[in-house]
Amino acid sequence: MSQASSKPGRGASRALAATVVSLASLLGATPGAVAQDPRVIALAVASEPSGARVIAAGRVLGVTPIDTQLEVSEEVARDGLRLTVSRDGYQPSDLTVDVSRGLVVVQTALRPLDPPSSAPIGAPPLAPAIAQSPTPLAPDVSRHELRGRVGFYTAEPAREDRLTAATLEIEGRFGLLDGGPGEAFVDLDVALSAAALGVDGGRGAAFRVGNPHAQVRAGARLGEVRVSGGVGLALPLTAAFDDDRDVVAAAAYAAANGMSAWRDPWRWIYSTAAVTAEGRVTYAGEQVQLGGALSIGGILGVDRGRTQQPDWFSFQLRGHIQGQPHPLVTLGGEIGFSHLAMLETDLSNSALSIAPYAHLDFEGGYVGPRFTLNVIDPLGFSFDAGGVWSLALEGGARF
């Protein structure tokens, strides 16, 4: 496959080189092995700095970094795909790349625009320089994200019983304000979870919806690093019923909490409200993404007249790492530590989990499995649970 590049020179008006690498040719694959339809290509575009608008054959794809699939015409497949990568304050990069292999990876480094100079006396007035005008950024197509996860777990705590638990988690991130790279942003995070538990032998079954949680985070992008923090609130809007008299329902909450190693316990402790605070930091490099989060929550029991839950305090740390060995595949893993303490007592416990996952990426979303293993879990849902730990199928959409 050919390479598309532009060499920088003294006073050059174009961007630095864009090295285009066909992963298919490196692997020795035939074009049909990468894309069965020769008109559909896999395209990955990255820029330095990131956040640049990408236009392919006159179509705006979004802002870098981009991993997507693109349908091209026979003419483009024959003559090459015209790409324009531009960002406010930088010279645009125009490239023509070979797409015959079906898989293209593009990297480009943009050069800042030269500062304007005063025209000499008597010089003719300058014509409008549209190409040198600031290029507005296209809306970030991934400013919003919806995620869903369905998890399963089976255990045999006693010879005559077999417990089967399932969870459904729906989470969303919505960009309320985005000032672009180097400026502040505000996100709204929402989450709602549900749990089901069945006991073999007809001893009972229950389905419960947990406490909805919402938080507002504000932060900034500092180059390849995103830093943010915010506060949230969980209310007993869906779990406000008399579950202290229903053993199976209470066990459903406990199983769901244990399946995620007590992550965000304010979702699962019924008849409570919670005030939460969280800080996040994420580094997004060209090959790998690293991140961490610290969350605390004050979980307050709600007085229902007959009984009242005690008050709790939760502290948790989470970290993740992920990379893309292929533009269509993401591999990663998470590690989480949670500590939950009942106030005004000495009762407290901690949990530790690891969760590797794999995603198949496609335009606007992803789908794949997640395997969660509790290394430490005082509830007993750990290595000694008598079987494989929880397996989940998850997916998401970015828009």
FIVO-466704 format. One record per residue (C-alpha): residue in three letters; x, y, z. Coordinates in steps of 0.5 Angstrom, whole numbers, plus 500, padded with zeros to 3 digits. Layout:
ALAXYZ
...
//
This chain:
MET500500500
SER503507499
GLN504512504
ALA501519504
SER505524507
SER507532506
LYS514534508
PRO515540513
GLY519546510
ARG522552512
GLY516557512
ALA511551509
SER504552509
ARG502545510
ALA501540516
LEU507535518
ALA507529515
ALA501524515
THR504517516
VAL499512513
VAL500505515
SER496499512
LEU496494518
ALA493489513
SER499489509
LEU504488515
LEU500482516
GLY500479509
ALA493479508
THR489479502
PRO484485501
GLY478480502
ALA481478508
VAL480485511
ALA473487508
GLN469482504
ASP466489501
PRO471493497
ARG467499498
VAL467499506
ILE474500509
ALA476501517
LEU479508518
ALA483510524
VAL485518524
ALA489521530
SER492528530
GLU497532534
PRO494536538
SER487532538
GLY481535537
ALA481536530
ARG476536525
VAL476530520
ILE473531513
ALA473525508
ALA471525501
GLY466531503
ARG463528509
VAL465530516
LEU467524520
GLY468528527
VAL474530531
THR480526532
PRO481521535
ILE477517530
ASP476509529
THR470508524
GLN468504518
LEU467508512
GLU463506505
VAL467509499
SER465509492
GLU469505486
GLU472512484
VAL475513491
ALA477505492
ARG481506485
ASP484513486
GLY484514493
LEU481517499
ARG481525500
LEU482527507
THR482534510
VAL484534518
SER483541521
ARG483545527
ASP482552530
GLY489556530
TYR493550526
GLN494549518
PRO490544515
SER493538513
ASP490535506
LEU492528504
THR490522499
VAL490515502
ASP490509498
VAL484505501
SER485498497
ARG487494503
GLY481496506
LEU484498513
VAL488505514
VAL491508520
VAL493515519
GLN497520524
THR498527522
ALA502533526
LEU498540525
ARG503546525
PRO500552528
LEU498558523
ASP504564523
PRO502570526
PRO499575522
SER504581519
SER502588517
ALA502589510
PRO507594507
ILE504601506
GLY501602499
ALA500594498
PRO494592495
PRO488590500
LEU488583502
ALA483578499
PRO479574504
ALA483568506
ILE478563507
ALA483558508
GLN487562513
SER481563517
PRO480560524
THR477553522
PRO471551527
LEU471545530
ALA465540529
PRO461537534
ASP464532538
VAL460526536
SER462522542
ARG460527547
HIS455523549
GLU455516551
LEU450510553
ARG452504556
GLY448497558
ARG451491562
VAL447485563
GLY451480568
PHE450473570
TYR452469576
THR450462579
ALA452459586
GLU450453590
PRO451456598
ALA447449600
ARG446442598
GLU439443597
ASP439450594
ARG442453587
LEU442461587
THR442464580
ALA443472580
ALA442477574
THR443484574
LEU442490569
GLU446496569
ILE444502565
GLU449508565
GLY449515561
ARG454520560
PHE451527557
GLY456533555
LEU452539558
LEU458544556
ASP464543552
GLY469548551
GLY473544547
PRO481542548
GLY484546553
GLU477549556
ALA472547561
PHE467542560
VAL461539564
ASP458532564
LEU452529567
ASP452522569
VAL446518570
ALA446510573
LEU440506574
SER441498576
ALA436492577
ALA437485580
ALA434479580
LEU435473584
GLY432466584
VAL432460588
ASP431453586
GLY426448589
GLY421454589
ARG423457595
GLY423464592
ALA424469587
ALA425477587
PHE426482582
ARG428489584
VAL430496581
GLY436500585
ASN436507587
PRO437512581
HIS444516582
ALA446522578
GLN452527579
VAL454533575
ARG462533574
ALA466539571
GLY473539569
ALA478541563
ARG482537558
LEU490539559
GLY493536553
GLU492528553
VAL489529560
ARG482530563
VAL481532570
SER474532573
GLY470532579
GLY463533581
VAL458531586
GLY452526586
LEU445524589
ALA442517590
LEU434517592
PRO430511594
LEU425512588
THR425505586
ALA427501592
ALA422504597
PHE418498599
ASP418493605
ASP424489603
ASP427488610
ARG421483611
ASP423479604
VAL429475605
VAL429473598
ALA429481595
ALA434483600
ALA438477598
ALA437480591
TYR440486593
ALA446483596
ALA448479590
ALA448484586
ASN452488590
GLY457483591
MET457481583
SER460488582
ALA465488589
TRP461493592
ARG462498586
ASP457504588
PRO453501594
TRP449507594
ARG445504588
TRP443497592
ILE442499599
TYR435499599
SER431505603
THR437510603
ALA439516600
ALA446518599
VAL450524597
THR456522593
ALA463526591
GLU468523585
GLY474525582
ARG477523576
VAL483523572
THR484520565
TYR490520560
ALA489518553
GLY495517549
GLU496514542
GLN496507544
VAL494506551
GLN489510555
LEU490510563
GLY485512568
GLY483513576
ALA477515580
LEU476516587
SER469516590
ILE466517597
GLY459517599
GLY455518605
ILE449513605
LEU443515610
GLY437511612
VAL430513610
ASP425513616
ARG419509613
GLY416509620
ARG416501621
THR424500620
GLN430505618
GLN436503615
PRO443505619
ASP447510616
TRP453508612
PHE460511609
SER463508603
PHE470509600
GLN472507593
LEU478507588
ARG478505581
GLY483504576
HIS483502568
ILE487501562
GLN485499555
GLY489499548
GLN487498541
PRO491492538
HIS487493532
PRO482499530
LEU476495531
VAL478491537
THR479494544
LEU482490550
GLY482493557
GLY481491565
GLU479495571
ILE481494578
GLY476496584
PHE477497591
SER471499596
HIS470500603
LEU463500606
ALA463502614
MET456502618
LEU456509622
GLU456509630
THR458501630
ASP465498628
LEU462494623
SER466495616
ASN468491610
SER472491604
ALA472488597
LEU477488591
SER476486584
ILE479485577
ALA475485571
PRO478484564
TYR474486558
ALA474486550
HIS470490546
LEU468490538
ASP468497536
PHE464499530
GLU462506528
GLY458510534
GLY459504539
TYR462498541
VAL459491544
GLY463485548
PRO464481554
ARG466483561
PHE469478566
THR469480574
LEU472476579
ASN472478586
VAL479477589
ILE476479596
ASP469479598
PRO466479605
LEU460476603
GLY463470600
PHE462471593
SER469470591
PHE474464589
ASP470460594
ALA464461591
GLY464454587
GLY464456580
VAL466462575
TRP465469577
SER460473574
LEU460474566
ALA457480563
LEU455482556
GLU456490555
GLY455495550
GLY455502549
ALA453508544
ARG457514543
PHE453520539
//
